Amino acid sequence: MTVVYEINTAVWLTELGGIGLGDVSGPVWDAIAAPGIDAVWLMGVWQRSPAGRTIALRDEELVASFRDTLPDLRDTDVLGSPYCIRDYLVDERFGGPDGLAAARRALAARGVKLLLDYVPNHVAPDHRWLTEHPEYLVPGDGIVVGEHGFALGRDPFFPPWPDVVQLNAFHPGLRAAAAETLTSIGAQCDGVRCDMAMLFLNDVFARTWNLPAPTDEFWSVVLRPVRAEHPDMLFLAEAYWGTEPALLALGFDACYDKTLYDHVVHADPRAVRVHLSSSETGTVRFLENHDEPRAAAVLPEGQERAAAVAVATLPGVTLWHEGQFTGRRVRVPVFLSRRPDEPPAESLRDFYSDLLATVDRHGDWQLLTCEGWPDDPSAEQLLAWSWTGTDVRQLIVVNYADAPAQGRVRLAWDDLAGTSWTLRERLSATEYVRDGDDLAADGLYVGLTSWGFHWLSVSR
């Protein structure tokens, strides 16, 4: 039940005065390692490619997006993409390997783990493998280096990315090198977020590049030796297209739950309920990350609060994004090291602070049924689940719609009858007392305003 906090390393360090990771002060680390955060993902620490940056700056549409974000854009604001990696060495602008080691020590002293990126699908056009190991790459006419031409990196549904070169998932040498790279990364952190991990599934890669697949899957071959060296290393997969079960079976701890994200953004409580009925573990739940729009930009504040309570109290890994807690609305292109000033939303910051400090996901999770009446279908708007631990019982009910709702929540506890129960709101001082016989027979009646929720501790 890990809670991960993603930080755009380049932007964060710029706002701290352009310092390196080794120079971050204790009070800053204290704020980052806030109650409720288990791991920090320092997104984009590796060496970025000068060649990739040059290619990006020739892309008029991309540069226009930079200027939309920063009307006063400066040349120094553009570092290049953190997913166009020249080498898996920490960028000296961020303090190099020593700075990263200091950051890891600072987080570990506060009981927080460190996550970093790994990009399996492609490398920068000035990566040493293009000259030292051209056999690791897919041939093509995207980029020519010396006597060799290489294909540009891509996924099967979009045009190629112009600044990266495609690796060959089926080449045994590349697989061995990938395992070596991941083992090296594992010595510097506690886990990795694997970018577009589904692209290296055998069937996906074979369809994309029309190549015959080997018997063994890339991820089973690569993760096995890494796990042997770093048995506690956390592996999170960015994954789409229903590939999550395959990646979990091959050794990942959790995969992005993009399906839930889409249902939440589109305010479809029925779809959320159906999805949750078949998806409990091995998931990364989120309302935003560096690839998605800022939550405050696409969700009214009431909906965001309801969605945040839901995401925070579901099983699986929870992913929060730096700036989300203060209501930032501008999604910054990952190429940039600076972002515009935005006034913080103090009420949202207080809400998230209380939310993170209150979350307790111990025990057994169960999705609950909400029943309505023939003349009032609003119970369809309700989402409900419970956590049953040894010492703590919790009940979460969310009205995920912009209209009032009422219904009865069928509780899954067998010992309700025969006594009274106290239900305390975990984010306020409100308290309710209900008769256990009524709860057992009829369930718990709830009436909620639009985007309203109950998050209750339940005790005798």
Buried (B, 14 or more C-beta within 10 A) or exposed (E): BBBBBBBBBBBBBBBBEEBBBBBBEEEBBEEBBBEBBBBBBBBBBBBBBBBBBEBBBEBEEBBEBBEEBBEEBEEEBBBBBBBBBBBBBBBEBBBBBEBBBBBBEBBEEBEBBBBBBBBBBBBBBBBEBBEEBBEBBBEBEBBEBEEBBBBBBBBEEEEBBBBBBBBBBBBEEBBBBBBEBBBEBBEBBBBBBBBBBBBBBBEBBBEBBEBEBBEBBBBEBBBEBBBEEBEEBBBBBBBBEEBBEBBBEBBBBBBBBBBBBEBBBEBBBEBBBEBBEEBBEBBBBBBBBBEBBBBBEBBEBEBBBBBBBBBBBBBBBBBBBBBBBBBBBBBBBBBBBBBEEBEEBEEBEEBBBBBBEBBBBEBEBBBBBBEBEEEEEBBBBBBBBBBBEEEEBBBBBBBBBBEBBBBBBBBBBEEBEEEEBEBBBBBEEEEEEBBBEBBBEEBBEBEBEBBBBBBBBBEE
